[in-house]
């Protein structure tokens, strides 16, 4: 199964998203983060991600006669490669984008169900902006954006730090 096929599945995508930011989680941790996913489905999808080499076992410990595994992403940011994207059909791109948008809706819905929602305090926002850029200006913009994001990806969980999700969509109009 290609990376694209692995990530096109909405539950597998949610598992990958839960592990972003160099997080390491057990299956129990993942069940707590994805309480709407039946356990058997969660186990099956984790196994598919391990087999597809997107997840790896970071640690293992014996618990009550069985092994509890801790998982992490094999790469910091699994994505569909340019070659894989080039080989995808229009319908596959449409499905991938719908999966991405559905995951955004699920993330936002989880946020809204919290008891202490304050969009201003939490820095929650969504906006759309049109940029008029030549191809060269666009490449400069992408390099600058990548540099800003990359400089913060190394931040580890710590007191006072909140895990925040940044999602981007770029396309010509």
N, C-alpha and C positions, 0 to 999 in steps of 0.2 A: 504494500500500500504506500502511495507517495505521501509526502508531507502534506500536500494539498488535500488529499483524500482524508488523511487523519484529522486535519484541522477543520474540515468542512462539517464535521459532526458536531452539533451544538453542545452536547455534554462533554465530549473530549475537549472542545474549545474552552469550556468553563473550567475544566480541570487544569488545563495549561494556564489559563488566566490566574487561577488561584495560586499557582506556583511561580508566577512572575516575580521579579525582584529578588531572585536567588533564595526564595523560601524553600524550606524542606518540611514536608508534611507527611504524616502517617495517613493510612486509609481512614482511621477514626477522625483525624483532623479534617480530611476532605469531606467525610460524611457530615461533620458539623457545619462546614462551610457551604455544602450543597444539600441541605436537608430534604429538598424536594425530589432528589434522585434516589430511586430504590437501591438498596445495598448491592444486589446482584448486578444491576446495570453498572453501578460505579466500579465494582471489581472488574467487570468485563471490559469497560472502557479504559481503565488503568492498564490492564493487561495488553490491550491493543496499542496503547501509547508506549509501553515498555518494549513490546515486540517491534514497533516501528521506530524504536531508538530515539524517541523524543523525551522519554523519562528514563531515569536510572535509579537503582536502589542506592541510596546514600548511606543507609545504616540498617542493621537488622538486630533485633533483640528477641529473646525468647520470653513469651508471655503466656502463662497457663497452658503449656504444652504445644503452643503454636508460635510462629514467628511473626512479629510485628515489623513491617518494613516502613522505612521512611524514604520518601521519594523526592527527587528534585529534577528540574529540567536539565537535559544534557547540554543544552545551549542556553545562553542568556535570553535569547529572544527568538523562539522558533517562528519561522515565517515560510511562506511559499517563495521559492527562489524565482528569479526572473525567467529561467529556463522552464520551470514548471508552469509558471503563469502564462508564458507564451504558448504552451501546449494545451492550455485549458480552452474549452469551447465557451461561446457566449453564455450558454445556459449554466455552465459550471461557474463562471465568474458571477453570474446573477445569484446563484445559490450561495457562493462564498460571501458575497456582499450582504445578502439577507441574513446569513448566519452571524456575520459581524454586527449588523444593526440589531439583531435580536439579542446578542450578548450585551450591547450597549443598553438596550431597554431593560434587560434583567439586572445589570449593575445598578442602573438608576433606580429601578423599583426596589431593590434591596436597600439602597440608601434611604429612599423615602419611607420605608417601613420602620426605620429606627425611631426610637423615642425622642431623640434630641436633634431633630433636623433643623438646621439653620444654614441655608444656602450661602448667605453672606459670610458668616463666620467660617464656614468650611471651605470657602473658595470654590464652590460648585458653580459651574457656568457652562453655557453652550452658546455658540455663536457661529455665524457664517460670515465670511469676509471674501470679497472678490479682490484679487491682486492682479494687476496688469504687469507682467514680467516677460522679458525676452527669455529665450532658452538659456542664455548665459546667466541672466539675473536669477532665473529659477534655480539653476544649479548652485549658485552662490547662496541663495536662500536655504536650500536643502542642507548644504554644508554647515551653515551657521546654526540652523535648527538642530542638526545632528550633534554639533559640538555642545550646545547648551544642554541637551538631553543626556548625552553621554557623560558629561561631567557630574551628573547627579545619580546616574544608575548605580554607582559604586556605594552610595549611602546604604548603611546597614540599619536594621531596626534598632531603635534606641528610645529611651524615655523622651517624650516630647515630639517624637516623629510619628506622623500618621501616614499609613500607606495610601497613596493617591494613584488613581488610574488616569493616564493620559491616552486618549485615543485620537488618531488623526485620520483624516480623509483628504486626499488631494486629487483633483481631477480637473481637466480643462472644461470650460463652460461651453 
